[in-house]
Amino acid sequence: MRTFSILLSCMFLIGYAGGNVETPVSPAAEGVVSINFDDGFESSFVNGMPIIDAAGLKTTQFIITQKLGLESYISSGQMFAMQANGHEIAAHTRTHPHLSTLTDAQQHDKIASTRSAFEGRATSRNF
C-alpha cells in the first residue's frame, strides 16, 4: 500500500486531479485519474479507502450485488459507509457472469435485474 500512497502523491505533484464517473473535474488539471474498484472486494475498503480518503479522492465502486457480505467481499454496511463518504456505488451485475457467453435476452435480464436491485441505493447512474 506504500507504493499506492507514493503513486497518489506523485500524481498530485505533477498536476493531475482525481475524479470519478459522476464528478466533474476542474479544467485547470493537467490530467484526470479515475480510481475504480471492481467487484466489491473487502480489501478495497480495508486497505484502499484509508489512503484514498486521506488524499481527498473519490472512487467509483462497481459492486457484484449477490457478493455483498460474503467472505472477502464488502458488507452492505461498508458499501453504505463508502457512499456516505462521497464514493460512488455502481452495479457490476448480480453474479459477474461472462456476458459474452449469454444470449441477448440473458444479458438483458442480468443487467436489468442488477439495475432494479440498486435503484434507490446506488449513487451512480452508470450501470
MMTF fields as JSON, N, C-alpha, C and O atoms, coordinates in Angstrom:
{
  "mmtfVersion": "1.0.0",
  "mmtfProducer": "UNKNOWN",
  "numBonds": 507,
  "numAtoms": 508,
  "numGroups": 127,
  "numChains": 1,
  "numModels": 1,
  "chainsPerModel": [1],
  "groupsPerChain": [127],
  "chainIdList": ["A"],
  "bondAtomList": [4, 2, 8, 6, 12, 10, 16, 14, 20, 18, 24, 22, 28, 26, 32, 30, 36, 34, 40, 38, 44, 42, 48, 46, 52, 50, 56, 54, 60, 58, 64, 62, 68, 66, 72, 70, 76, 74, 80, 78, 84, 82, 88, 86, 92, 90, 96, 94, 100, 98, 104, 102, 108, 106, 112, 110, 116, 114, 120, 118, 124, 122, 128, 126, 132, 130, 136, 134, 140, 138, 144, 142, 148, 146, 152, 150, 156, 154, 160, 158, 164, 162, 168, 166, 172, 170, 176, 174, 180, 178, 184, 182, 188, 186, 192, 190, 196, 194, 200, 198, 204, 202, 208, 206, 212, 210, 216, 214, 220, 218, 224, 222, 228, 226, 232, 230, 236, 234, 240, 238, 244, 242, 248, 246, 252, 250, 256, 254, 260, 258, 264, 262, 268, 266, 272, 270, 276, 274, 280, 278, 284, 282, 288, 286, 292, 290, 296, 294, 300, 298, 304, 302, 308, 306, 312, 310, 316, 314, 320, 318, 324, 322, 328, 326, 332, 330, 336, 334, 340, 338, 344, 342, 348, 346, 352, 350, 356, 354, 360, 358, 364, 362, 368, 366, 372, 370, 376, 374, 380, 378, 384, 382, 388, 386, 392, 390, 396, 394, 400, 398, 404, 402, 408, 406, 412, 410, 416, 414, 420, 418, 424, 422, 428, 426, 432, 430, 436, 434, 440, 438, 444, 442, 448, 446, 452, 450, 456, 454, 460, 458, 464, 462, 468, 466, 472, 470, 476, 474, 480, 478, 484, 482, 488, 486, 492, 490, 496, 494, 500, 498, 504, 502],
  "bondOrderList": [1, 1, 1, 1, 1, 1, 1, 1, 1, 1, 1, 1, 1, 1, 1, 1, 1, 1, 1, 1, 1, 1, 1, 1, 1, 1, 1, 1, 1, 1, 1, 1, 1, 1, 1, 1, 1, 1, 1, 1, 1, 1, 1, 1, 1, 1, 1, 1, 1, 1, 1, 1, 1, 1, 1, 1, 1, 1, 1, 1, 1, 1, 1, 1, 1, 1, 1, 1, 1, 1, 1, 1, 1, 1, 1, 1, 1, 1, 1, 1, 1, 1, 1, 1, 1, 1, 1, 1, 1, 1, 1, 1, 1, 1, 1, 1, 1, 1, 1, 1, 1, 1, 1, 1, 1, 1, 1, 1, 1, 1, 1, 1, 1, 1, 1, 1, 1, 1, 1, 1, 1, 1, 1, 1, 1, 1],
  "groupList": [{"groupName": "MET", "atomNameList": ["N", "CA", "C", "O"], "elementList": ["N", "C", "C", "O"], "formalChargeList": [0, 0, 0, 0], "bondAtomList": [1, 0, 2, 1, 3, 2], "bondOrderList": [1, 1, 2], "singleLetterCode": "M", "chemCompType": "L-PEPTIDE LINKING"}, {"groupName": "ARG", "atomNameList": ["N", "CA", "C", "O"], "elementList": ["N", "C", "C", "O"], "formalChargeList": [0, 0, 0, 0], "bondAtomList": [1, 0, 2, 1, 3, 2], "bondOrderList": [1, 1, 2], "singleLetterCode": "R", "chemCompType": "L-PEPTIDE LINKING"}, {"groupName": "THR", "atomNameList": ["N", "CA", "C", "O"], "elementList": ["N", "C", "C", "O"], "formalChargeList": [0, 0, 0, 0], "bondAtomList": [1, 0, 2, 1, 3, 2], "bondOrderList": [1, 1, 2], "singleLetterCode": "T", "chemCompType": "L-PEPTIDE LINKING"}, {"groupName": "PHE", "atomNameList": ["N", "CA", "C", "O"], "elementList": ["N", "C", "C", "O"], "formalChargeList": [0, 0, 0, 0], "bondAtomList": [1, 0, 2, 1, 3, 2], "bondOrderList": [1, 1, 2], "singleLetterCode": "F", "chemCompType": "L-PEPTIDE LINKING"}, {"groupName": "SER", "atomNameList": ["N", "CA", "C", "O"], "elementList": ["N", "C", "C", "O"], "formalChargeList": [0, 0, 0, 0], "bondAtomList": [1, 0, 2, 1, 3, 2], "bondOrderList": [1, 1, 2], "singleLetterCode": "S", "chemCompType": "L-PEPTIDE LINKING"}, {"groupName": "ILE", "atomNameList": ["N", "CA", "C", "O"], "elementList": ["N", "C", "C", "O"], "formalChargeList": [0, 0, 0, 0], "bondAtomList": [1, 0, 2, 1, 3, 2], "bondOrderList": [1, 1, 2], "singleLetterCode": "I", "chemCompType": "L-PEPTIDE LINKING"}, {"groupName": "LEU", "atomNameList": ["N", "CA", "C", "O"], "elementList": ["N", "C", "C", "O"], "formalChargeList": [0, 0, 0, 0], "bondAtomList": [1, 0, 2, 1, 3, 2], "bondOrderList": [1, 1, 2], "singleLetterCode": "L", "chemCompType": "L-PEPTIDE LINKING"}, {"groupName": "CYS", "atomNameList": ["N", "CA", "C", "O"], "elementList": ["N", "C", "C", "O"], "formalChargeList": [0, 0, 0, 0], "bondAtomList": [1, 0, 2, 1, 3, 2], "bondOrderList": [1, 1, 2], "singleLetterCode": "C", "chemCompType": "L-PEPTIDE LINKING"}, {"groupName": "GLY", "atomNameList": ["N", "CA", "C", "O"], "elementList": ["N", "C", "C", "O"], "formalChargeList": [0, 0, 0, 0], "bondAtomList": [1, 0, 2, 1, 3, 2], "bondOrderList": [1, 1, 2], "singleLetterCode": "G", "chemCompType": "PEPTIDE LINKING"}, {"groupName": "TYR", "atomNameList": ["N", "CA", "C", "O"], "elementList": ["N", "C", "C", "O"], "formalChargeList": [0, 0, 0, 0], "bondAtomList": [1, 0, 2, 1, 3, 2], "bondOrderList": [1, 1, 2], "singleLetterCode": "Y", "chemCompType": "L-PEPTIDE LINKING"}, {"groupName": "ALA", "atomNameList": ["N", "CA", "C", "O"], "elementList": ["N", "C", "C", "O"], "formalChargeList": [0, 0, 0, 0], "bondAtomList": [1, 0, 2, 1, 3, 2], "bondOrderList": [1, 1, 2], "singleLetterCode": "A", "chemCompType": "L-PEPTIDE LINKING"}, {"groupName": "ASN", "atomNameList": ["N", "CA", "C", "O"], "elementList": ["N", "C", "C", "O"], "formalChargeList": [0, 0, 0, 0], "bondAtomList": [1, 0, 2, 1, 3, 2], "bondOrderList": [1, 1, 2], "singleLetterCode": "N", "chemCompType": "L-PEPTIDE LINKING"}, {"groupName": "VAL", "atomNameList": ["N", "CA", "C", "O"], "elementList": ["N", "C", "C", "O"], "formalChargeList": [0, 0, 0, 0], "bondAtomList": [1, 0, 2, 1, 3, 2], "bondOrderList": [1, 1, 2], "singleLetterCode": "V", "chemCompType": "L-PEPTIDE LINKING"}, {"groupName": "GLU", "atomNameList": ["N", "CA", "C", "O"], "elementList": ["N", "C", "C", "O"], "formalChargeList": [0, 0, 0, 0], "bondAtomList": [1, 0, 2, 1, 3, 2], "bondOrderList": [1, 1, 2], "singleLetterCode": "E", "chemCompType": "L-PEPTIDE LINKING"}, {"groupName": "PRO", "atomNameList": ["N", "CA", "C", "O"], "elementList": ["N", "C", "C", "O"], "formalChargeList": [0, 0, 0, 0], "bondAtomList": [1, 0, 2, 1, 3, 2], "bondOrderList": [1, 1, 2], "singleLetterCode": "P", "chemCompType": "L-PEPTIDE LINKING"}, {"groupName": "ASP", "atomNameList": ["N", "CA", "C", "O"], "elementList": ["N", "C", "C", "O"], "formalChargeList": [0, 0, 0, 0], "bondAtomList": [1, 0, 2, 1, 3, 2], "bondOrderList": [1, 1, 2], "singleLetterCode": "D", "chemCompType": "L-PEPTIDE LINKING"}, {"groupName": "LYS", "atomNameList": ["N", "CA", "C", "O"], "elementList": ["N", "C", "C", "O"], "formalChargeList": [0, 0, 0, 0], "bondAtomList": [1, 0, 2, 1, 3, 2], "bondOrderList": [1, 1, 2], "singleLetterCode": "K", "chemCompType": "L-PEPTIDE LINKING"}, {"groupName": "GLN", "atomNameList": ["N", "CA", "C", "O"], "elementList": ["N", "C", "C", "O"], "formalChargeList": [0, 0, 0, 0], "bondAtomList": [1, 0, 2, 1, 3, 2], "bondOrderList": [1, 1, 2], "singleLetterCode": "Q", "chemCompType": "L-PEPTIDE LINKING"}, {"groupName": "HIS", "atomNameList": ["N", "CA", "C", "O"], "elementList": ["N", "C", "C", "O"], "formalChargeList": [0, 0, 0, 0], "bondAtomList": [1, 0, 2, 1, 3, 2], "bondOrderList": [1, 1, 2], "singleLetterCode": "H", "chemCompType": "L-PEPTIDE LINKING"}],
  "groupTypeList": [0, 1, 2, 3, 4, 5, 6, 6, 4, 7, 0, 3, 6, 5, 8, 9, 10, 8, 8, 11, 12, 13, 2, 14, 12, 4, 14, 10, 10, 13, 8, 12, 12, 4, 5, 11, 3, 15, 15, 8, 3, 13, 4, 4, 3, 12, 11, 8, 0, 14, 5, 5, 15, 10, 10, 8, 6, 16, 2, 2, 17, 3, 5, 5, 2, 17, 16, 6, 8, 6, 13, 4, 9, 5, 4, 4, 8, 17, 0, 3, 10, 0, 17, 10, 11, 8, 18, 13, 5, 10, 10, 18, 2, 1, 2, 18, 14, 18, 6, 4, 2, 6, 2, 15, 10, 17, 17, 18, 15, 16, 5, 10, 4, 2, 1, 4, 10, 3, 13, 8, 1, 10, 2, 4, 1, 11, 3],
  "groupIdList": [1, 2, 3, 4, 5, 6, 7, 8, 9, 10, 11, 12, 13, 14, 15, 16, 17, 18, 19, 20, 21, 22, 23, 24, 25, 26, 27, 28, 29, 30, 31, 32, 33, 34, 35, 36, 37, 38, 39, 40, 41, 42, 43, 44, 45, 46, 47, 48, 49, 50, 51, 52, 53, 54, 55, 56, 57, 58, 59, 60, 61, 62, 63, 64, 65, 66, 67, 68, 69, 70, 71, 72, 73, 74, 75, 76, 77, 78, 79, 80, 81, 82, 83, 84, 85, 86, 87, 88, 89, 90, 91, 92, 93, 94, 95, 96, 97, 98, 99, 100, 101, 102, 103, 104, 105, 106, 107, 108, 109, 110, 111, 112, 113, 114, 115, 116, 117, 118, 119, 120, 121, 122, 123, 124, 125, 126, 127],
  "secStructList": [7, 2, 2, 2, 2, 2, 2, 2, 2, 2, 2, 2, 2, 6, 6, 3, 3, 3, 3, 7, 1, 1, 1, 7, 7, 7, 6, 6, 1, 1, 3, 3, 3, 3, 7, 3, 3, 3, 3, 6, 5, 2, 2, 0, 0, 0, 0, 0, 2, 2, 2, 2, 2, 2, 6, 6, 7, 7, 7, 3, 3, 3, 3, 7, 4, 4, 4, 6, 6, 1, 6, 6, 5, 7, 7, 2, 2, 2, 2, 2, 2, 2, 2, 2, 6, 6, 7, 3, 3, 3, 3, 7, 7, 1, 1, 7, 7, 7, 4, 4, 4, 1, 7, 2, 2, 2, 2, 2, 2, 2, 2, 2, 2, 2, 2, 2, 2, 2, 6, 6, 6, 7, 1, 7, 1, 7, 7],
  "xCoordList": [0.819, 0.0, 0.869, 0.421, 2.106, 3.006, 3.222, 3.254, 3.368, 3.554, 2.347, 2.498, 1.156, -0.069, -0.087, -0.459, 0.31, 0.375, 1.357, 1.068, 2.509, 3.522, 2.992, 3.187, 2.327, 1.757, 0.741, 0.755, -0.127, -1.104, -0.409, -0.803, 0.619, 1.362, 2.006, 1.939, 2.624, 3.263, 2.233, 2.494, 1.074, 0.01, -0.349, -0.499, -0.482, -0.826, 0.325, 0.093, 1.558, 2.718, 2.843, 3.297, 2.454, 2.583, 1.309, 1.213, 0.338, -0.821, -2.064, -3.002, -2.088, -3.283, -4.347, -4.037, -5.588, -6.712, -7.376, -7.294, -8.022, -8.774, -10.233, -10.776, -10.862, -12.28, -12.909, -12.212, -14.23, -14.9, -15.939, -16.004, -16.741, -17.646, -18.591, -18.83, -19.124, -20.156, -19.64, -20.344, -18.43, -17.948, -17.11, -16.1, -17.505, -16.692, -15.368, -15.279, -14.364, -13.03, -12.687, -13.113, -11.924, -11.502, -10.796, -9.93, -11.162, -10.475, -9.014, -8.248, -8.615, -7.23, -6.295, -5.076, -6.832, -5.997, -5.199, -5.68, -3.976, -3.13, -3.741, -3.65, -4.346, -4.962, -5.873, -5.927, -6.575, -7.536, -7.268, -7.015, -7.328, -7.215, -8.504, -8.906, -9.141, -10.356, -9.999, -9.458, -10.303, -9.983, -11.266, -12.207, -11.276, -12.434, -12.022, -10.936, -12.891, -12.659, -13.707, -14.901, -13.241, -14.072, -14.475, -13.622, -15.725, -16.275, -16.678, -17.519, -16.134, -16.516, -15.715, -16.252, -14.442, -13.603, -13.374, -13.221, -13.354, -13.176, -11.833, -11.726, -10.821, -9.504, -9.553, -8.773, -10.455, -10.564, -11.053, -10.677, -11.884, -12.387, -11.339, -11.049, -10.783, -9.851, -8.514, -7.991, -7.959, -6.629, -6.663, -5.876, -7.563, -7.576, -8.226, -7.69, -9.367, -10.124, -9.367, -9.465, -8.617, -7.879, -6.902, -6.775, -6.222, -5.26, -5.989, -5.611, -7.027, -7.777, -8.487, -8.474, -9.104, -9.784, -8.794, -9.093, -7.62, -6.604, -6.135, -5.763, -6.155, -5.749, -6.885, -6.68, -8.077, -9.216, -9.819, -10.526, -9.547, -10.07, -11.392, -11.732, -12.125, -13.362, -13.234, -12.576, -13.851, -13.759, -15.142, -16.164, -15.141, -16.361, -16.156, -15.167, -17.087, -17.043, -18.071, -19.274, -17.605, -18.505, -18.73, -17.82, -19.952, -20.276, -21.043, -21.978, -20.64, -21.42, -22.466, -22.127, -23.726, -24.749, -24.919, -25.154, -24.811, -25.002, -23.774, -23.817, -22.696, -21.49, -21.411, -20.567, -22.295, -22.258, -22.345, -23.258, -21.393, -21.4, -20.752, -20.589, -20.376, -19.699, -18.222, -17.691, -17.574, -16.155, -15.351, -15.526, -14.486, -13.599, -14.289, -13.634, -15.595, -16.331, -16.825, -16.976, -17.074, -17.578, -18.989, -19.721, -19.341, -20.698, -21.553, -21.032, -22.851, -23.737, -23.353, -23.372, -23.004, -22.6, -21.361, -21.292, -20.379, -19.17, -19.497, -18.958, -20.377, -20.78, -21.437, -21.114, -22.361, -23.036, -22.079, -22.259, -21.07, -20.063, -19.271, -19.005, -18.897, -18.188, -19.087, -18.644, -20.338, -21.284, -21.452, -21.471, -21.571, -21.73, -20.505, -20.606, -19.349, -18.111, -17.864, -16.786, -18.858, -18.749, -18.294, -18.145, -18.072, -17.676, -18.925, -19.968, -18.805, -19.936, -20.061, -19.066, -21.292, -21.575, -22.3, -23.323, -21.768, -22.368, -22.465, -21.695, -23.403, -23.643, -22.677, -22.271, -22.329, -21.434, -22.045, -21.352, -23.298, -24.143, -24.343, -23.66, -25.282, -25.579, -24.524, -24.125, -24.065, -23.202, -21.889, -21.085, -21.648, -20.444, -20.302, -19.25, -21.349, -21.223, -20.368, -20.16, -19.889, -19.209, -20.316, -20.842, -20.661, -21.806, -21.679, -22.688, -20.458, -20.272, -20.727, -20.924, -20.896, -21.337, -22.856, -23.384, -23.563, -25.01, -25.735, -25.169, -26.984, -27.808, -28.149, -27.96, -28.649, -29.055, -30.098, -30.029, -31.063, -32.12, -31.538, -31.94, -30.598, -29.964, -29.144, -29.166, -28.425, -27.659, -28.584, -28.303, -29.68, -30.644, -31.163, -31.259, -31.502, -32.004, -30.973, -31.31, -29.725, -28.667, -28.473, -28.33, -28.469, -28.234, -29.457, -29.324, -30.644, -31.871, -32.143, -32.555, -31.919, -32.185, -31.185, -31.52, -29.978, -28.989, -29.396, -29.324, -29.816, -30.248, -31.404, -31.409, -32.383, -33.536, -33.131, -33.71, -32.149, -31.684, -30.98, -30.98, -30.379, -29.621, -30.398, -29.951, -31.536, -32.281, -32.601, -33.111, -32.296, -32.53, -31.402, -31.398, -30.443, -29.327, -28.002, -27.142, -27.823, -26.56, -26.52, -27.56, -25.327, -25.186, -24.807, -24.823, -24.472, -24.102, -25.211, -25.826, -25.459, -26.444, -25.801, -26.486, -24.511, -23.793, -23.78, -23.116, -24.499, -24.561, -23.965, -23.915],
  "yCoordList": [-1.188, 0.0, 1.26, 2.335, 1.114, 2.267, 2.749, 3.953, 1.821, 2.186, 2.959, 3.926, 2.533, 3.218, 4.648, 5.575, 4.83, 6.172, 7.06, 8.227, 6.512, 7.273, 7.647, 8.773, 6.713, 6.974, 8.12, 8.996, 8.117, 9.206, 10.543, 11.557, 10.549, 11.784, 12.326, 13.526, 11.455, 11.874, 12.425, 13.398, 11.802, 12.253, 13.714, 14.516, 14.047, 15.419, 16.38, 17.512, 15.941, 16.805, 17.229, 18.339, 16.378, 16.738, 17.374, 17.622, 17.636, 18.414, 17.645, 18.227, 16.364, 15.588, 15.779, 16.041, 15.644, 15.718, 14.352, 13.566, 14.087, 12.844, 13.099, 14.143, 12.147, 12.267, 10.893, 9.879, 10.861, 9.583, 9.732, 10.771, 8.72, 8.674, 9.873, 10.422, 10.284, 11.323, 12.723, 13.703, 12.837, 14.122, 14.847, 14.309, 16.056, 16.813, 17.238, 17.428, 17.381, 17.748, 19.125, 19.495, 19.867, 21.208, 21.176, 20.331, 22.096, 22.149, 22.577, 22.438, 23.094, 23.518, 22.339, 22.51, 21.167, 19.999, 19.591, 19.701, 19.121, 18.609, 17.363, 17.144, 16.576, 15.326, 14.835, 15.415, 13.782, 13.244, 11.763, 11.024, 11.351, 9.937, 9.54, 10.16, 8.51, 7.976, 6.65, 5.755, 6.531, 5.302, 4.505, 4.938, 3.338, 2.45, 1.141, 0.623, 0.618, -0.692, -1.647, -1.346, -2.785, -3.765, -4.892, -5.442, -5.237, -6.425, -6.239, -6.998, -5.287, -5.086, -5.908, -6.349, -6.119, -6.868, -6.065, -4.844, -6.751, -6.099, -5.379, -4.376, -5.872, -5.231, -3.792, -2.954, -3.496, -2.11, -1.197, -0.027, -1.723, -0.94, -0.865, 0.216, -1.994, -2.065, -1.402, -0.637, -1.686, -1.178, 0.107, 1.023, 0.172, 1.3, 2.562, 3.655, 2.433, 3.619, 4.543, 5.759, 4.045, 4.981, 5.862, 7.053, 5.288, 6.044, 7.022, 8.189, 6.539, 7.367, 8.504, 9.642, 8.202, 9.249, 10.29, 11.484, 9.851, 10.79, 11.72, 12.865, 11.221, 12.036, 12.925, 13.761, 12.746, 13.555, 13.138, 13.918, 11.919, 11.422, 10.708, 10.281, 10.585, 9.813, 8.735, 8.933, 7.622, 6.48, 6.087, 6.587, 5.19, 4.502, 3.037, 2.422, 2.494, 1.104, 0.314, 0.524, -0.589, -1.428, -2.725, -3.542, -2.903, -3.963, -5.099, -4.862, -6.339, -7.521, -7.702, -8.045, -7.474, -7.379, -8.651, -8.556, -9.833, -11.06, -11.454, -12.443, -10.704, -10.999, -10.179, -10.448, -9.17, -8.342, -9.206, -10.02, -9.021, -9.729, -11.1, -11.714, -11.597, -12.89, -12.713, -11.604, -13.809, -13.76, -13.09, -13.406, -12.18, -11.411, -10.273, -9.545, -10.101, -9.015, -8.038, -8.397, -6.801, -5.812, -6.169, -6.885, -5.654, -5.819, -4.649, -3.665, -4.764, -3.638, -2.413, -1.291, -2.626, -1.517, -0.811, 0.418, -1.573, -0.968, -0.211, 0.868, -0.782, -0.115, 1.234, 2.248, 1.236, 2.481, 3.47, 4.679, 2.985, 3.879, 4.584, 5.783, 3.842, 4.464, 5.486, 6.582, 5.124, 6.036, 7.305, 8.406, 7.163, 8.32, 9.227, 10.422, 8.661, 9.435, 10.002, 10.527, 9.898, 10.526, 9.641, 10.112, 8.372, 7.453, 6.971, 6.748, 6.813, 6.341, 4.827, 4.103, 4.377, 2.951, 2.651, 3.262, 1.713, 1.347, -0.174, -0.897, -0.633, -2.072, -2.717, -2.111, -3.947, -4.728, -6.119, -7.132, -6.15, -7.338, -8.038, -7.744, -8.957, -9.689, -10.735, -10.901, -11.448, -12.614, -12.576, -13.499, -11.542, -11.386, -12.499, -13.133, -12.743, -13.751, -13.202, -11.993, -14.075, -13.651, -13.359, -14.271, -12.094, -11.708, -12.175, -12.433, -12.286, -12.71, -14.149, -14.557, -14.918, -16.31, -16.443, -17.547, -15.343, -15.373, -14.871, -14.14, -15.272, -14.754, -13.294, -12.811, -12.603, -11.209, -11.092, -10.183, -12.007, -11.972, -12.195, -11.527, -13.126, -13.383, -12.177, -11.812, -11.558, -10.36, -9.263, -8.621, -9.052, -8.026, -8.314, -7.403, -9.574, -9.948, -9.676, -9.118, -10.06, -9.858, -8.372, -7.976, -7.568, -6.138, -5.455, -4.657, -5.761, -5.125, -5.494, -4.64, -6.749, -7.15, -6.518, -6.239, -6.292, -5.611, -4.16, -3.628, -3.532, -2.134, -1.993, -1.075, -2.89, -2.778, -3.035, -2.443, -3.904, -4.17, -2.954, -2.773, -2.117, -0.971, 0.337, 1.315, 0.386, 1.637, 2.142, 1.404, 3.399, 3.994, 3.746, 4.321, 2.895, 2.591, 3.041, 3.536, 2.88, 3.236, 4.731, 5.359, 5.292, 6.726, 7.061, 8.236, 6.093, 6.35, 5.861, 4.823, 6.613, 6.168, 5.249, 4.749, 5.02, 4.213, 2.755, 2.382, 1.954, 0.525, -0.254, -1.483],
  "zCoordList": [0.0, 0.0, 0.0, -0.401, 0.452, 0.438, -0.996, -1.25, -1.919, -3.323, -3.843, -4.59, -3.45, -3.865, -3.327, -4.046, -2.078, -1.48, -2.234, -2.499, -2.577, -3.319, -4.699, -5.158, -5.354, -6.673, -6.624, -7.488, -5.628, -5.492, -5.257, -5.832, -4.417, -4.145, -5.411, -5.68, -6.184, -7.438, -8.419, -9.127, -8.454, -9.345, -9.055, -9.976, -7.781, -7.407, -7.694, -8.118, -7.469, -7.7, -9.157, -9.435, -10.081, -11.495, -12.055, -13.257, -11.187, -11.603, -12.0, -12.545, -11.74, -12.066, -10.992, -9.83, -11.395, -10.462, -10.406, -11.35, -9.307, -9.176, -9.463, -9.103, -10.108, -10.397, -10.419, -10.386, -10.474, -10.642, -11.737, -12.394, -11.939, -13.077, -13.122, -14.197, -11.992, -11.962, -11.639, -11.88, -11.1, -10.602, -11.648, -12.101, -12.042, -12.988, -12.352, -11.138, -13.177, -12.708, -13.256, -14.35, -12.493, -12.889, -14.242, -14.471, -15.141, -16.431, -16.299, -17.253, -15.137, -14.929, -14.68, -14.7, -14.45, -14.156, -15.393, -16.521, -15.163, -16.241, -16.865, -18.073, -16.043, -16.473, -15.372, -14.287, -15.654, -14.696, -14.499, -15.45, -13.254, -12.918, -12.219, -11.235, -12.731, -12.12, -11.467, -12.115, -10.193, -9.467, -9.292, -8.627, -9.902, -9.846, -9.204, -9.463, -8.372, -7.771, -8.31, -8.326, -8.743, -9.417, -8.473, -7.776, -8.437, -7.775, -6.32, -5.839, -5.604, -4.205, -3.214, -2.197, -3.496, -2.558, -1.278, -1.318, -0.167, 1.13, 1.234, 1.94, 0.55, 0.614, 0.108, 0.56, -0.82, -1.288, -0.171, -0.115, 0.709, 1.842, 2.949, 3.462, 3.309, 4.444, 4.12, 4.932, 2.949, 2.601, 1.776, 2.013, 0.822, -0.099, 0.426, 0.243, 1.072, 1.485, 2.433, 2.266, 3.418, 4.277, 3.49, 3.774, 2.519, 1.712, 0.796, 0.689, 0.147, -0.792, -0.071, -0.539, 1.065, 1.83, 2.341, 2.332, 2.786, 3.271, 2.153, 2.407, 0.915, -0.233, -0.736, -1.617, -0.178, -0.596, -1.923, -2.561, -2.34, -3.61, -3.42, -2.317, -4.497, -4.511, -5.577, -6.598, -5.337, -6.239, -6.74, -6.269, -7.694, -8.093, -7.744, -8.145, -7.003, -6.559, -7.363, -7.208, -8.216, -9.0, -8.225, -8.087, -7.722, -6.767, -7.435, -8.199, -7.139, -7.529, -6.433, -5.3, -6.763, -5.722, -4.901, -3.696, -5.495, -4.723, -3.9, -3.167, -4.01, -3.229, -1.945, -1.091, -1.8, -0.591, 0.663, 0.807, 1.559, 2.836, 2.819, 3.873, 1.642, 1.592, 1.945, 1.898, 2.295, 2.658, 1.548, 0.371, 1.918, 1.038, 0.299, -0.447, 0.487, -0.155, 0.905, 2.072, 0.486, 1.438, 1.886, 1.204, 3.041, 3.56, 3.073, 2.549, 3.249, 2.922, 3.744, 3.237, 5.018, 5.878, 5.362, 5.391, 4.89, 4.329, 3.043, 2.794, 2.235, 0.999, 1.315, 0.696, 2.283, 2.639, 3.297, 3.153, 4.015, 4.603, 3.502, 3.594, 2.467, 1.347, 0.656, 0.312, 0.458, -0.182, 0.652, 0.103, 1.955, 2.841, 2.808, 3.088, 2.466, 2.399, 0.997, 0.72, 0.119, -1.194, -2.327, -3.455, -2.055, -3.12, -3.844, -3.229, -5.152, -5.937, -5.828, -5.778, -5.794, -5.79, -7.09, -7.396, -7.847, -9.126, -9.213, -8.582, -9.988, -10.106, -11.095, -12.086, -10.799, -11.655, -11.868, -11.773, -12.144, -12.283, -10.946, -9.965, -10.925, -9.686, -9.381, -8.229, -10.415, -10.184, -10.948, -10.818, -11.738, -12.551, -13.589, -13.674, -14.379, -15.435, -16.576, -16.678, -17.411, -18.637, -19.645, -20.283, -19.781, -20.6, -22.044, -22.7, -22.543, -23.934, -24.167, -25.311, -23.096, -23.246, -23.147, -23.283, -22.913, -22.732, -23.977, -24.788, -24.112, -25.2, -24.915, -23.799, -25.926, -25.733, -24.628, -23.8, -24.612, -23.591, -22.197, -21.244, -22.071, -20.773, -20.328, -19.153, -21.255, -20.918, -20.413, -19.401, -21.114, -20.708, -19.308, -18.485, -19.027, -17.699, -16.615, -15.571, -16.843, -15.84, -15.543, -14.387, -16.583, -16.395, -15.788, -14.86, -16.303, -15.802, -14.349, -13.564, -13.98, -12.595, -11.637, -10.485, -12.094, -11.266, -11.074, -9.966, -12.139, -12.06, -11.077, -10.257, -11.148, -10.249, -8.798, -7.887, -8.569, -7.202, -6.605, -5.387, -7.458, -6.984, -7.002, -6.403, -7.663, -7.738, -6.34, -5.498, -6.11, -4.804, -3.816, -2.728, -4.178, -3.279, -3.867, -3.139, -5.158, -5.797, -6.079, -6.279, -6.095, -6.316, -7.74, -8.109, -8.544, -9.926, -10.844, -10.596, -11.9, -12.88, -13.906, -14.798, -13.794, -14.774, -14.355, -13.387, -15.071, -14.758, -15.884, -15.826]
}
